[in-house]
Amino acid sequence: MCNIHCLRFGEHNLTREEIAGKRIIEIGSYDVNGSLRTYVESLHPAEYVGVDIEKGYGVDVVCTGEEIRERFKDESFDVVISTELMEHVRDWRKVISNMKHVCKPNGVILITTRSHGYPYHGWPYDFWRFEQADMAEIFADFQVQALENDTEEPGVFIKARKPATFAERDLAGIALYSVVTNSRVREIDEDVLREYLTMHADEYRLLERQTLRGKARKFLRDTYWRVKRS
């Protein structure tokens, strides 16, 4: 998923030279309300692989972010894209590490995610909020080329380039703000998480219905345009 601000960030920060003839992977590619894929494919990559946890629009491979490195070879993609995913991933360290490893030397990672103050949106879960300082620390082993806040709602965007000689930084000591604990923590206790999810079960069901309606509208719209073109 991707809002208008993350679309603009991607368009401003992913160049033709970085995309044309290159291999691209998008992690969390299910297109519910927008995607960078259309823009990126207009720059003629050699391959665009969309990965998500279930089948859907924009998904080529069903796979979790935690499984990326098992599914794909290290240093196999020139550009790694992830929009509005990281707040939903409980083991964010492993997913970030996987992104760094499947990215080729001199390749780039582009991420957009939410910051403190953005409301709970558990589809299917919602754990973390990232700030500029967090992203700078997380990508201290990369060359940060763009780092900015979403100007309309709490969020942060980053583009970082993998150095030719890469030494991965240990992220174990980093604490992030969690909407589950309402504090900065390194990990989320299982009992606390279970209680939180129970408390937000009604919100989850509402979000599920809203998302399914959005998917249905997108399916009808896409079907209309396919028929109109034929």
N, C-alpha and C positions, 0 to 999 in steps of 0.2 A: 504494500500500500504506500501511497505517496501523496502528500498534499501539494498545493500549488507552489509553496515556498521551497519544498525540497526539489520539485521539478526545476525551478529556476536555479537553485544551487547546482544541480547536476548539469544543466545546460551551460552555466557560466564556467564550470570547472572541469568538465570532461571535453577535451579537445579532439579534433579529427585525427591528429597525429597519434593520440593515445588510443584511439578506437579502431581506426581503419585497418583492416587485415589482422586484427588482434582477437584473442580469445577472451570472452567476457563471461563472468558468472554473477548472477544476482541471487543472493541468499534471502529468502523471505519474499518470493516473487509473485505470490498470488495477487492478481490485480483486482482489487475490490473497488477502489475509488481513484485510481491513477497509478501510473508507472513510468519510470524513466526509459523503459524498453523501447518505446516508439522513437524517442529522440536518439538513443544510442544506436538502434538499428539503421536510422537514417544516415549514420556515419560509416556504414558498411563494415561492421566487424566480420572476421572470418567465421566466428561462432558466438552465439549467445545462449547460455544455459541458465534457465530459470529453475530455482530449487525452492521447494517449500514442503511443509509437513503433510499436505493433502493435495489431491488433484484439483485443478482449476485453471482459470484464465492466467496465462503467463507461466504456468508450471510445466517444465519439461521433464524434471526428475523429482520424484518424491523422496525426500531425504531431510533429516533434521540438521540444524546447524552444528550440532555436536558430532554428527557423522560425516561431515564434509571431507575431512582429511582421510577417512577410511575409504570414502567413495571415489575421491579424485586424487591424483598424484600431487606431491609437493611441487611447487613452482610450475603449475600448469596453466595459470590464467594471468593475463596481462592487467586486467582490471577486475576488482572485486567490489560489488555494489551491495549495499544493504540499507533499505529505507524503512524506517518505522518498525524495526524488528527488535532491536537490542533490549528495549525495556520489557519485552515479553519473554526473554530467555533467562531462565533461572541460573544456569551455569554460564554466565556471560564471559568468564575468563577463557573457558574452553572454546567457545565460538569465536572470540577474537583471535585466539591462538591459531585456530584452524584457518581463519581468513588470512592471517599473516603468512602461514606456511604454504597455502595453495597459490599465493601471489608470487609472481616471478620477481627476481631482482630488477629494480628500476620500474616495476609495475606500481599501480596505485590502488588504494582502498578508499572508497567513498561511502560514508555512513551518515544517515540522518536518524535522530532519535529524540525522545522527549526528556524535558528537564523538570526540576522541582516546581510544583505549581500546576502542572498539567493533571487533569482529573484521571481517576481510575478508569481504565478501558480494557477489561480482561477478555481478550479474544485470542486464545482461550485463557491466558493468564496475563498478569501485569505485575512486575516485580520492582523495577529499578527506574531511577531518574539520573541522567548524566548531565554534568555541567562542562563548560569549556575547560576548566582546570583538570577535571577528571580525564577528559579526552587527551589533553596535552600530556598527562602522566601516563596514560595507557599506551599512547603512541610515541613515547620518548625514544623508542628504538627504531622509529621511522623518521622521515623528514616531513614535518607538518607543512603543507603548502596552503591550506585554507582552513580556518577555524572560526566559526561565527555562530551567533545565536539566531534562531528563528525570530523574525521581527514582529510577528503577529501573535504567537502563542508560545508558551514555554517549550523550548527545544534547542538542540544544538546540532550543527552540521560540521563534518570534517572531511578533508581530503588529505591523505598522507601517502608519501612515496616510500617504497621499500628500498633501502640502500643496497648497493651492489654486494657489500659484505654485511650480512645480517646476523646479529646476535640477539636472540629473543630476551626481552626483559621479563623477570618474574613479577607477576601481577598479584601474587597472593596477599600482599600487605595492603592492597587498595580497598578502602571502604567506600561504598556508594550509598546515596540516599535511597531508601526503599519505601514504597507506598504501603508495604505490608507492615513494617515495624514503625513507620513514621519517624525514622532516624537513620543515621549513617551506620551501616553494618558491613562486615565482610561476608557473612553468610546469614541465611534466614533459617531460624529454628523450625523444625518440622511441625511441632505442635502449634506454634504461632501461625504458621502458614495454613494449617488445617482449619484453625479457628477463623482466620481471616477469610478464607474461601467460602466457608459456611455462611459467614456474615454477609458476603457479597453474592450469594447464589442467585438472588432475584435479579440483581443488576446484570449478572452474566447471562441469564435467560433472556432478558430484554435486549442486550447487545446481540445475542445470537439471532433473535428474531429480526432485529434491524439489519444485521449483516446479511442474513438470508434474503430479505426483501431487496437489499442492494444488489446482491448477486443475481436475483431474478430480473431486476430492471436492466442490469447490464447484459444479461443473456438475451432479453427481448430486443434491446437496442442493437446489439451486435448482429443478431439474426436478421433484423430489418435491413441493415446496411449490406449484409451478404446477399440477401435476396434482391435488393435494389440494384446492386452492381452486376448481378448475373443476367 
